[in-house]
Amino acid sequence: MRLVPDPAPLRTALQAVVRELDSIHAEETSPDGLVTATVDGRGRLVELYLDTRVFRTTDSRALAAAILDTVRRAAGTAADHAGQALRKELR
């Protein structure tokens, strides 16, 4: 008689979730097209592209805000994808 459920199915499902998270990349671009951010399935920034036009402005605060907003939106998109993957694998 086994009192503790077999952990193998849960372990297999969690491994599938980790693989899915590792495959997720989300990319967002700022409304003006100057900033593009790519994050992984855990929301970590993996690539940041700045259009050369950013060097024509002296408003560093606006640029910083655009970068932060774009990275946050990309992280939100990645989190949505990760949530979908988690729900799919753990049904």
Secondary structure, DSSP 8 states (H G I E B T S, - for coil): --SS--SHHHHHHHHHHHHHHHH-EEEEE-TTSSEEEEEETTS-EEEEEE-GGGGG---HHHHHHHHHHHHHHHHHHHHHHHHHHHHHHT-
